């Protein structure tokens, strides 16, 4: 996903222009808009995976802590 999103940024420089704070208007073509949509979808998917990993890591840490203090 990371490679695909990076490739989209390279292939469509307008994505970086939109994602970074800048001045002035930015216009996009239909093709660029589709690429931006795909890019944002990939970024959301990557964030979801990361959040899920953190969530399950927290459960693992909590289990080991509860076991260490004798709660389970």
N, C-alpha and C positions, 0 to 999 in steps of 0.2 A: 504494500500500500504506500509505504514511504517513497519507494522508487517511482511508482506511478504518479504520485502527487508531485514529486520533484520534476519528473518529465513534463507534466502538464505546465508547471511554472516556466520551464525552459521553452517549451513549444508555444506557450501563450504568455508573453511578458506582461500583458494587461492584467493578469492575475496578481502579480506582484504589485503593480501600480494600485490596484484596488485594495489589496490587503495591507499595504503600508500607508501610513498617514502622509498625505501630501496635499498639495494645493492645486486647485483648478479642477475642471471637469474631466471625466474620463468617459469616452464613448466605447461601446463594445458591439461587435457584430453578433449575429445569431450563433455562429460557430463558437465564438469566444464566450458567449453566455452559457452555452452548453458545457464548454470546458470548465468554466467557473463553477457551475452547478456540480459537475463531476468531482472537481477538486474539493469543494466544500463537503460533499458527501464522504469522500475518502477521509478528510480530516475528522469529521464527526465519528466515523467508524473507528479510526485510530484512537481517538479520545475515549470512545466507549470501551475498547479493548484495554486501554491503560487503566481506566477506572475499575473495570472488572478485576484486573490483576491486583490492584491496590486493595480492593474489597476482600478478595480471597486471601491475600497476604495478611491482612488484618485479622481475619478469622484464625489463620494458622498461628499467628503471634499470640492471640488471646487464648487459644487452646493450650499452647505451651505454658503460658503464664498461669492459667487456672490449674494446670497439672502441677506446676512447680510449687504453688502455694497450698496444694492439697485439696482444692475445691472439687476436683474430679479425679 
